Amino acid sequence: MEFLFTGQGKIVAFVVGNTLECAKELYNKTEQKVGNIERIYTDGNSMYKSAFSDLGVSDLHIVAPGKSETHMIEAINSSIRDNLARFNRRSKRFSRTLEILNDTLLLFFNTKKYNRT
């Protein structure tokens, strides 16, 4: 699961998945909403490097050396796992479709303080 935030802690765009195509989709959705993207902070997952290289924006990409640039994302991910059972261990509860996961996240974000812009 991937998320992107503005400086105000609002969710701009999200994509459910962990593939190269998902990383590209996340960038494109964010660019549509925000316009000019100055920097992209991610963890060390290699799919980001490949995706941003394919999109021609690898100069904006910074792999965060620690949690200082990605702590907001990690906090939201933790909150999602705490509040939504379907994001806990797969052996207990899980969703069978990406559409259900997407709808669940939309409901969660719109009822919590993370209102999308």
N, CA, C and O of each residue as an XYZ file, in Angstrom:
468
protein
N       0.835     -1.149      0.000
C       0.000      0.000      0.000
C       0.897      1.233      0.000
O       1.939      1.261      0.655
N       0.482      2.233     -0.731
C       1.305      3.416     -0.859
C       0.465      4.659     -0.627
O      -0.726      4.677     -0.940
N       1.087      5.705     -0.077
C       0.398      6.961      0.164
C       1.313      8.124     -0.160
O       2.535      7.971     -0.187
N       0.738      9.264     -0.401
C       1.506     10.487     -0.587
C       0.784     11.609      0.131
O      -0.444     11.678      0.088
N       1.525     12.492      0.794
C       0.934     13.552      1.597
C       1.444     14.918      1.183
O       2.533     15.048      0.624
N       0.637     15.941      1.468
C       1.107     17.308      1.305
C       1.773     17.727      2.598
O       1.830     16.945      3.547
N       2.276     18.942      2.652
C       2.910     19.448      3.865
C       1.957     19.598      5.028
O       2.392     19.621      6.180
N       0.653     19.702      4.754
C      -0.325     19.854      5.829
C      -0.797     18.523      6.396
O      -1.704     18.502      7.227
N      -0.211     17.426      5.972
C      -0.601     16.118      6.475
C      -1.872     15.581      5.863
O      -2.459     14.637      6.391
N      -2.307     16.157      4.768
C      -3.500     15.677      4.069
C      -3.091     14.639      3.035
O      -2.007     14.714      2.457
N      -3.957     13.687      2.812
C      -3.694     12.665      1.807
C      -4.097     13.231      0.455
O      -5.243     13.637      0.257
N      -3.169     13.255     -0.451
C      -3.416     13.775     -1.793
C      -3.865     12.648     -2.705
O      -4.832     12.794     -3.453
N      -3.171     11.535     -2.645
C      -3.491     10.395     -3.502
C      -3.016      9.131     -2.814
O      -2.093      9.159     -2.000
N      -3.657      8.022     -3.151
C      -3.186      6.740     -2.658
C      -3.468      5.677     -3.692
O      -4.382      5.803     -4.508
N      -2.675      4.635     -3.644
C      -2.836      3.494     -4.533
C      -2.644      2.245     -3.687
O      -1.717      2.173     -2.881
N      -3.505      1.276     -3.867
C      -3.381      0.009     -3.168
C      -2.567     -0.921     -4.047
O      -2.971     -1.235     -5.167
N      -1.436     -1.359     -3.551
C      -0.601     -2.272     -4.310
C       0.865     -2.026     -4.037
O       1.230     -1.071     -3.352
N       1.700     -2.890     -4.576
C       3.131     -2.798     -4.339
C       3.889     -3.232     -5.594
O       4.755     -4.106     -5.546
N       3.540     -2.597     -6.719
C       4.178     -2.943     -7.980
C       4.732     -1.687     -8.643
O       4.465     -0.569     -8.203
N       5.490     -1.885     -9.684
C       6.040     -0.779    -10.448
C       4.914      0.076    -11.029
O       5.004      1.303    -11.013
N       3.877     -0.544    -11.532
C       2.746      0.174    -12.101
C       2.031      1.007    -11.040
O       1.568      2.111    -11.328
N       1.938      0.486     -9.818
C       1.302      1.222     -8.734
C       2.103      2.477     -8.376
O       1.526      3.535     -8.121
N       3.411      2.357     -8.358
C       4.254      3.519     -8.062
C       4.087      4.594     -9.129
O       4.037      5.782     -8.811
N       4.001      4.189    -10.379
C       3.787      5.149    -11.472
C       2.403      5.790    -11.360
O       2.251      6.997    -11.550
N       1.402      4.975    -11.053
C       0.042      5.487    -10.909
C      -0.041      6.496     -9.768
O      -0.713      7.521     -9.886
N       0.643      6.202     -8.665
C       0.651      7.118     -7.525
C       1.268      8.463     -7.916
O       0.738      9.518     -7.570
N       2.375      8.418     -8.627
C       3.005      9.660     -9.073
C       2.070     10.444     -9.989
O       1.913     11.653     -9.821
N       1.452      9.776    -10.947
C       0.563     10.451    -11.894
C      -0.661     11.050    -11.205
O      -1.055     12.174    -11.519
N      -1.267     10.317    -10.271
C      -2.414     10.844     -9.522
C      -2.016     12.079     -8.717
O      -2.750     13.067     -8.670
N      -0.855     12.008     -8.091
C      -0.395     13.124     -7.277
C      -0.100     14.348     -8.129
O      -0.443     15.471     -7.759
N       0.530     14.126     -9.259
C       0.842     15.242    -10.157
C      -0.436     15.915    -10.653
O      -0.477     17.137    -10.796
N      -1.467     15.134    -10.914
C      -2.743     15.707    -11.344
C      -3.356     16.587    -10.269
O      -3.919     17.638    -10.574
N      -3.253     16.164     -9.004
C      -3.857     16.914     -7.902
C      -3.014     18.114     -7.475
O      -3.549     19.188     -7.203
N      -1.698     17.929     -7.418
C      -0.811     18.944     -6.855
C      -0.200     19.832     -7.921
O       0.004     21.025     -7.697
N       0.089     19.268     -9.064
C       0.790     20.023    -10.098
C       2.278     19.762    -10.004
O       2.728     18.633    -10.196
N       3.031     20.781     -9.716
C       4.488     20.669     -9.645
C       4.927     19.923     -8.381
O       4.606     20.338     -7.267
N       5.653     18.836     -8.559
C       6.182     18.072     -7.431
C       7.656     18.409     -7.289
O       8.434     18.222     -8.224
N       8.041     18.907     -6.112
C       9.421     19.336     -5.900
C      10.335     18.206     -5.449
O      11.478     18.118     -5.898
N       9.838     17.330     -4.555
C      10.639     16.227     -4.032
C       9.753     15.027     -3.777
O       8.560     15.148     -3.498
N      10.378     13.861     -3.880
C       9.685     12.614     -3.591
C      10.549     11.837     -2.614
O      11.646     11.404     -2.970
N      10.074     11.652     -1.388
C      10.790     10.862     -0.393
C      10.161      9.482     -0.314
O       8.942      9.356     -0.197
N      10.983      8.454     -0.377
C      10.493      7.083     -0.242
C      11.455      6.288      0.626
O      12.537      6.751      0.987
N      11.021      5.072      0.948
C      11.942      4.155      1.603
C      12.845      3.558      0.525
O      12.813      4.005     -0.621
N      13.629      2.578      0.869
C      14.618      2.033     -0.047
C      14.103      1.019     -1.053
O      14.907      0.374     -1.725
N      12.792      0.854     -1.182
C      12.223     -0.109     -2.117
C      12.664      0.233     -3.538
O      12.483      1.366     -3.985
N      13.237     -0.730     -4.246
C      13.807     -0.482     -5.570
C      12.767     -0.166     -6.631
O      13.110      0.405     -7.666
N      11.510     -0.520     -6.410
C      10.491     -0.235     -7.420
C      10.321      1.261     -7.627
O      10.008      1.696     -8.735
N      10.522      2.057     -6.579
C      10.398      3.504     -6.718
C      11.464      4.052     -7.663
O      11.173      4.870     -8.536
N      12.681      3.598     -7.480
C      13.765      4.062     -8.342
C      13.460      3.739     -9.799
O      13.638      4.591    -10.670
N      13.008      2.531    -10.073
C      12.666      2.128    -11.437
C      11.494      2.934    -11.976
O      11.532      3.396    -13.116
N      10.459      3.105    -11.174
C       9.263      3.825    -11.629
C       9.584      5.274    -11.957
O       9.177      5.782    -13.002
N      10.317      5.946    -11.065
C      10.606      7.360    -11.292
C      11.609      7.543    -12.424
O      11.587      8.564    -13.112
N      12.478      6.575    -12.621
C      13.388      6.610    -13.760
C      12.600      6.474    -15.061
O      12.857      7.202    -16.020
N      11.637      5.542    -15.101
C      10.792      5.362    -16.279
C       9.976      6.614    -16.589
O       9.738      6.933    -17.754
N       9.545      7.325    -15.534
C       8.743      8.532    -15.712
C       9.600      9.764    -16.000
O       9.067     10.822    -16.333
N      10.924      9.635    -15.874
C      11.830     10.747    -16.141
C      11.917     11.760    -15.023
O      12.263     12.915    -15.270
N      11.612     11.358    -13.791
C      11.665     12.279    -12.654
C      12.604     11.762    -11.558
O      12.436     12.087    -10.383
N      13.581     10.965    -11.950
C      14.477     10.370    -10.951
C      15.273     11.421    -10.196
O      15.737     11.149     -9.089
N      15.450     12.624    -10.763
C      16.181     13.679    -10.065
C      15.395     14.230     -8.874
O      15.988     14.849     -7.991
N      14.077     14.023     -8.828
C      13.254     14.472     -7.703
C      13.231     13.457     -6.562
O      12.859     13.791     -5.437
N      13.624     12.231     -6.850
C      13.499     11.132     -5.897
C      14.662     11.114     -4.910
O      15.831     11.149     -5.295
N      14.308     11.060     -3.629
C      15.300     10.967     -2.564
C      14.934      9.775     -1.689
O      13.829      9.704     -1.151
N      15.858      8.852     -1.552
C      15.639      7.729     -0.641
C      15.934      8.230      0.763
O      17.059      8.627      1.068
N      14.930      8.208      1.603
C      15.070      8.735      2.962
C      16.039      7.866      3.755
O      15.842      6.655      3.853
N      17.081      8.467      4.322
C      18.046      7.687      5.087
C      17.481      7.173      6.409
O      17.992      6.205      6.972
N      16.447      7.812      6.892
C      15.817      7.399      8.147
C      14.332      7.645      8.060
O      13.766      7.680      6.967
N      13.697      7.816      9.198
C      12.256      8.017      9.238
C      11.860      9.493      9.264
O      10.668      9.801      9.294
N      12.824     10.409      9.253
C      12.482     11.820      9.400
C      11.629     12.345      8.251
O      10.795     13.223      8.470
N      11.811     11.836      7.036
C      11.025     12.292      5.904
C       9.793     11.436      5.649
O       8.868     11.876      4.965
N       9.765     10.234      6.181
C       8.641      9.337      5.924
C       7.829      9.016      7.183
O       6.981      8.124      7.150
N       8.072      9.721      8.283
C       7.387      9.392      9.538
C       5.877      9.591      9.451
O       5.124      8.855     10.088
N       5.417     10.582      8.667
C       3.982     10.802      8.508
C       3.321      9.599      7.862
O       2.263      9.150      8.303
N       3.945      9.080      6.817
C       3.393      7.930      6.113
C       3.355      6.715      7.029
O       2.357      5.995      7.071
N       4.443      6.487      7.764
C       4.498      5.346      8.678
C       3.454      5.470      9.781
O       2.884      4.463     10.201
N       3.193      6.685     10.258
C       2.183      6.891     11.299
C       0.789      6.559     10.774
O      -0.009      5.933     11.472
N       0.499      6.977      9.551
C      -0.801      6.672      8.954
C      -0.937      5.168      8.724
O      -1.988      4.589      8.997
N       0.119      4.540      8.224
C       0.078      3.090      8.007
C      -0.198      2.357      9.316
O      -0.965      1.394      9.339
N       0.417      2.802     10.394
C       0.190      2.189     11.698
C      -1.254      2.384     12.148
O      -1.877      1.462     12.675
N      -1.775      3.574     11.940
C      -3.158      3.859     12.314
C      -4.131      2.990     11.515
O      -5.128      2.511     12.055
N      -3.843      2.793     10.249
C      -4.701      1.937      9.416
C      -4.698      0.513      9.950
O      -5.755     -0.104     10.076
N      -3.525     -0.011     10.263
C      -3.453     -1.389     10.784
C      -4.152     -1.506     12.129
O      -4.750     -2.543     12.418
N      -4.091     -0.465     12.961
C      -4.746     -0.500     14.261
C      -6.269     -0.428     14.154
O      -6.980     -1.073     14.925
N      -6.767      0.354     13.201
C      -8.200      0.619     13.118
C      -8.965     -0.261     12.149
O     -10.173     -0.441     12.308
N      -8.303     -0.806     11.163
C      -8.995     -1.591     10.147
C      -8.503     -3.034     10.167
O      -7.359     -3.314      9.810
N      -9.358     -3.926     10.579
C      -8.978     -5.329     10.755
C      -8.497     -5.967      9.455
O      -7.635     -6.846      9.486
N      -9.033     -5.546      8.323
C      -8.652     -6.192      7.067
C      -7.207     -5.925      6.680
O      -6.694     -6.560      5.759
N      -6.531     -4.990      7.367
C      -5.120     -4.728      7.096
C      -4.199     -5.392      8.124
O      -2.987     -5.172      8.111
N      -4.771     -6.192      9.000
C      -3.970     -6.961      9.945
C      -3.498     -8.249      9.279
O      -3.524     -8.376      8.055
N      -3.072     -9.188     10.092
C      -2.560    -10.450      9.545
C      -3.579    -11.115      8.628
O      -4.770    -11.167      8.933
N      -3.094    -11.614      7.516
C      -3.960    -12.222      6.513
C      -4.695    -13.457      7.036
O      -5.791    -13.768      6.568
N      -4.106    -14.157      7.996
C      -4.745    -15.377      8.480
C      -6.017    -15.085      9.271
O      -6.832    -15.986      9.469
N      -6.204    -13.850      9.728
C      -7.393    -13.525     10.510
C      -8.498    -12.908      9.667
O      -9.619    -13.415      9.644
N      -8.193    -11.829      8.983
C      -9.182    -11.138      8.158
C      -8.468    -10.541      6.964
O      -7.336    -10.073      7.081
N      -9.112    -10.554      5.833
C      -8.509     -9.931      4.673
C      -9.586     -9.661      3.630
O     -10.682    -10.217      3.696
N      -9.262     -8.803      2.667
C     -10.176     -8.503      1.570
C      -9.735     -9.266      0.345
O      -8.539     -9.425      0.098
N     -10.679     -9.729     -0.407
C     -10.362    -10.510     -1.592
C     -10.147     -9.640     -2.834
O      -9.554    -10.106     -3.807
N     -10.605     -8.417     -2.822
C     -10.472     -7.581     -4.012
C      -9.826     -6.243     -3.682
O      -9.946     -5.739     -2.565
N      -9.149     -5.682     -4.660
C      -8.548     -4.362     -4.495
C      -9.616     -3.285     -4.380
O      -9.398     -2.269     -3.719
N     -10.773     -3.492     -5.018
C     -11.855     -2.503     -4.941
C     -12.344     -2.344     -3.500
O     -12.595     -1.226     -3.052
N     -12.478     -3.445     -2.781
C     -12.914     -3.380     -1.386
C     -11.867     -2.666     -0.532
O     -12.216     -1.850      0.321
N     -10.594     -2.967     -0.756
C      -9.537     -2.278     -0.016
C      -9.562     -0.783     -0.313
O      -9.434      0.035      0.597
N      -9.726     -0.428     -1.580
C      -9.778      0.967     -1.976
C     -10.955      1.684     -1.309
O     -10.788      2.776     -0.766
N     -12.137      1.076     -1.350
C     -13.325      1.674     -0.738
C     -13.175      1.802      0.775
O     -13.595      2.800      1.360
N     -12.583      0.803      1.401
C     -12.351      0.849      2.840
C     -11.446      2.017      3.206
O     -11.710      2.734      4.171
N     -10.382      2.206      2.437
C      -9.470      3.316      2.706
C     -10.138      4.663      2.470
O      -9.916      5.601      3.235
N     -10.948      4.774      1.427
C     -11.671      6.029      1.189
C     -12.565      6.379      2.373
O     -12.586      7.524      2.824
N     -13.299      5.395      2.873
C     -14.139      5.630      4.051
C     -13.309      6.034      5.266
O     -13.665      6.973      5.978
N     -12.226      5.340      5.498
C     -11.355      5.626      6.642
C     -10.792      7.040      6.561
O     -10.851      7.789      7.536
N     -10.245      7.410      5.404
C      -9.631      8.727      5.252
C     -10.655      9.850      5.378
O     -10.341     10.919      5.903
N     -11.859      9.620      4.909
C     -12.868     10.674      4.954
C     -13.550     10.791      6.310
O     -14.198     11.803      6.578
N     -13.425      9.788      7.172
C     -14.005      9.896      8.512
C     -12.984     10.272      9.565
O     -13.349     10.639     10.681
N     -11.709     10.184      9.223
C     -10.642     10.564     10.158
C     -10.117     11.939      9.807
O     -10.650     12.601      8.917
N      -9.110     12.360     10.475
C      -8.521     13.690     10.254
C      -7.695     13.779      8.986
O      -7.128     14.833      8.702
N      -7.610     12.699      8.211
C      -6.766     12.655      7.029
C      -7.558     13.002      5.769
O      -7.249     12.494      4.692
N      -8.565     13.850      5.887
C      -9.402     14.154      4.735
C      -8.583     14.443      3.514
O      -7.626     15.215      3.553
N      -8.966     13.816      2.427
C      -8.243     14.015      1.165
C      -8.527     15.413      0.657
O      -9.599     15.969      0.898
N      -7.552     15.982     -0.053
C      -7.733     17.324     -0.603
C      -8.335     17.246     -1.975
O      -8.566     18.276     -2.608
